[in-house]
Amino acid sequence: MVYSARYPVMTSERTIPGYKLLRLLGRGNTSLVYLAAAEDGRHVALKIPHEQTLKEKEAAERFGNEVRLTLQFRHPHIVHAHAGTPFGAQAFLALRYYPQGDLTEHLEDLPPGRRLPERQALRILADVASALTYLHHLGAVHQDVKPQNVYVHEGRAALGDMGSTFFTSQGGKVSGSPFYMAPEIYHGESSSGASDVYSLGIMMYELLSGARPFHGSSYEELMVAHLTRFPRSMAHLNSHVDRRISRLAELALAKRPAERPSADELRRALLEALGEPPQDEIYDDSPSTPEVVTAGRTVGRHKPVPMVVPAPTSPPAPAEDDKESDRSGRWSLFKRRK
Ligand SMILES: Nc1ncnc2c1ncn2[C@@H]1O[C@H](COP(=O)(O)OP(=O)(O)OP(=O)(O)O)[C@@H](O)[C@H]1O
């Protein structure tokens, strides 16, 4: 039995060989996440899918997809996976543990009306832009860029949750989170690197101005806002923001994907705003030819593991955490899942 102040009762009866569960860290729609000790004593965030996730084909595929891709990607600003099993009763994903949690928690801890210090915000945004530059270089689209999927450690950030990520050459189910979702996704079109840039643009606006650019209390209201409205200029909300950065953040929110800057342009501008000469990112590792992973097999970090997902479908599905149901069965955009 595992106890923690926040989650006094451990709900999963399952154990994963090689890991000792220490306490529950959080609960997502797909899985429970525990602080666990590996055999070498290292602490990890151990993701164990809910029984229900394993029973539902689509949810199980989403978890398997997250395991395979997180193991495959190697980048300082993408949450590092130590080990994992994509499918079967022993499915799990052992991730680097972030004791300081995700960015949402940091934003929620701020006093009302306060923003993150500007340099801290620029640094986090530059790290996320760097992670996206890498993913887009590989031909992958993350599809769920938002503060809840950004983990923070000592002022540096790493992008996590590869459950919705896919390689554009292979296709994948289109999804997103309504506050961060690009107009083309609301239109039911396929997502691209430019859709991730739009989501990063929302985060830039939110972190640097202290307010989200679009508001709404339902999916429909948010859809109208993203499709038809233009946000107030960032300079109006925070006159100290670097002009070039506020201009680029607004460009990242262009309704047409082709008009948005690339993740790399954002990365470079953010580094320049931090006073750091932007270097080219050099990647020494890219995914190799897809191979099918046998269900239930544990995949080591050094084996390239592909994603096998269905072709794009429409209409788009809101990301799982944004369609979380309340007790009356309606889904709430605002409900925290923890
Ligand atoms: N690497 C980590 N380090 C620390 N805490 C983590 C880590 N990964 C996840 N958590 C905690 O566990 C919670 C649930 O994780 P997450 O949201 O990834 O679960 P999920 O079931 O995969 O999500 P989804 O609802 O998108 O399917 C997070 O909100 C966070 O509090």
The ligand as a MOL file (V3000), in Angstrom:
LIG
                    3D

  0  0  0     0  0            999 V3000
M  V30 BEGIN CTAB
M  V30 COUNTS 31 33 0 0 0
M  V30 BEGIN ATOM
M  V30 1 N 7.7170 13.0160 -15.2080 0
M  V30 2 C 6.9140 13.4090 -14.2220 0
M  V30 3 N 7.4040 13.9430 -13.0720 0
M  V30 4 C 6.5840 14.3450 -12.0880 0
M  V30 5 N 5.2400 14.2470 -12.1240 0
M  V30 6 C 4.6890 13.7100 -13.2320 0
M  V30 7 C 5.4810 13.2610 -14.3240 0
M  V30 8 N 4.6550 12.7880 -15.2950 0
M  V30 9 C 3.4150 12.9260 -14.8180 0
M  V30 10 N 3.4140 13.4730 -13.5720 0
M  V30 11 C 2.2450 13.7810 -12.7270 0
M  V30 12 O 1.2130 12.8770 -13.0390 0
M  V30 13 C 0.0580 13.6000 -13.5200 0
M  V30 14 C -0.6190 12.7620 -14.5860 0
M  V30 15 O 0.2680 12.6270 -15.6840 0
M  V30 16 P -0.2730 12.7550 -17.1560 0
M  V30 17 O -1.1280 13.9590 -17.2400 0
M  V30 18 O 0.8720 12.6540 -18.1000 0
M  V30 19 O -1.1640 11.4350 -17.2030 0
M  V30 20 P -1.9270 10.8050 -18.4430 0
M  V30 21 O -2.9190 9.8230 -17.9120 0
M  V30 22 O -0.9490 10.2550 -19.4320 0
M  V30 23 O -2.5420 12.0820 -19.0820 0
M  V30 24 P -3.7660 12.2380 -20.0770 0
M  V30 25 O -4.8670 12.7080 -19.1740 0
M  V30 26 O -3.2400 13.3010 -21.0250 0
M  V30 27 O -4.0400 10.9110 -20.7090 0
M  V30 28 C 0.6100 14.9180 -14.0060 0
M  V30 29 O -0.3460 15.9380 -13.9850 0
M  V30 30 C 1.7380 15.1710 -13.0090 0
M  V30 31 O 1.2070 15.7050 -11.8100 0
M  V30 END ATOM
M  V30 BEGIN BOND
M  V30 1 1 1 2
M  V30 2 1 2 3
M  V30 3 2 2 7
M  V30 4 2 3 4
M  V30 5 1 4 5
M  V30 6 2 5 6
M  V30 7 1 6 7
M  V30 8 1 6 10
M  V30 9 1 7 8
M  V30 10 2 8 9
M  V30 11 1 9 10
M  V30 12 1 10 11
M  V30 13 1 11 12
M  V30 14 1 11 30
M  V30 15 1 12 13
M  V30 16 1 13 14
M  V30 17 1 13 28
M  V30 18 1 14 15
M  V30 19 1 15 16
M  V30 20 2 16 17
M  V30 21 1 16 18
M  V30 22 1 16 19
M  V30 23 1 19 20
M  V30 24 2 20 21
M  V30 25 1 20 22
M  V30 26 1 20 23
M  V30 27 1 23 24
M  V30 28 2 24 25
M  V30 29 1 24 26
M  V30 30 1 24 27
M  V30 31 1 28 29
M  V30 32 1 28 30
M  V30 33 1 30 31
M  V30 END BOND
M  V30 END CTAB
M  END
